[in-house]
Amino acid sequence: TRAGAWMGISVPVGDTTVTAPAARQPLFVVPSDATADPPPTRLSRKQLDFIYSLARGQGIARDQVATRCLELYERKPEYLSKQQASDLIKVLQGQGGAR
């Protein structure tokens, strides 16, 4: 039939025509690296506020915090991972080195 031919492949077999179903397109494509480890989660609002609070207590301006984050982590403070934020907090508290 025309509808069968439109939806798939029609092959004559004896007196009848057999129509194979059309290949279905996936609703979405999963990237090949989807099973890889997920990206680290972003810092919490509390961590960001604490970073700015510690910096302010040491006379460090927000733009200086942003500049230092770009130098150390290649991203603005708002986009640090939880671990990067934790490391930066330790540095601001004088308990360790960044990175």
Secondary structure, DSSP 8 states (H G I E B T S, - for coil): -HHHHHHSEEEEETTEEEEE------SS---TTTTS-----B--HHHHHHHHHHHHHTT--HHHHHHHHHHHHSS-GGG-BHHHHHHHHHHHTTSS---
